Amino acid sequence: MPYQAQYNMKKQFLLFGISIFVIFILFCGCLSENNNSDSSNELKKFLGTWKHGTSPNIRPITFSSNGNCNFQGEEAKWEIENSKLFINFLNLENNLIFDYEFQDNNQILFLSNNQTGQVYDYIKQ
């Protein structure tokens, strides 16, 4: 095979490899943006003040966009990870983990305490 033909084949193979690599990187970027968008939308559902639906004696919960919250009168940090709500109290050693479910167009929030199994219902204010 003449040298020029070998050079052209190597050049085409290299361009093909680079093209596949670029497509792969772009595809990964799109997946990453979708995941961030999904988690961002999930976080937005929590923002605001939630009043307990069935027990008026329980203080409300307020979730802020900066990761702070007031959980029934106690200052805490909150985050969502692996579809669970984590409440990390600032002045207490106790932390809470909840499974959660939104209903009625994200206006009702059910929190199920992973440690006790107790389920709480909240209404967005």
C-alpha positions, 0 to 999 in steps of 0.5 A: 500500500502506498505511503499516501494511502496509509497516511489518509487511512490513519488520518480518517481513523484519527478523525473518526476516533476524535468525533466519537470522543466529542459525541460521547463527551457532549452526550455525558454533559446532557445527561448531567444537566438533566440530572441537575435539573431534576434534583433542582426541581425536586428541591424547589418543591420543598421551599417555603413554609409547611404547616402540619395538616392534622395537628395544629400544635406541631410547629411549621417547617420552613425550608430556605433555598440556601439549605437552612431550615426551621424544623418545628422551632429548631434551626437546621440544615436540610438536603435531599440525597438518594430521594431522602430528606435529611434534617441536620440540627445545628444545636442538637446531636439528633438528625432526622431522615425522612422518606417524602411524597408530594401530593395535590400538585405539590401542595401536600407533603408527607414525611415518613420518619425512617427511624420511627416509621411515623408519618407526618402530613404538611400543607404548603402555606 
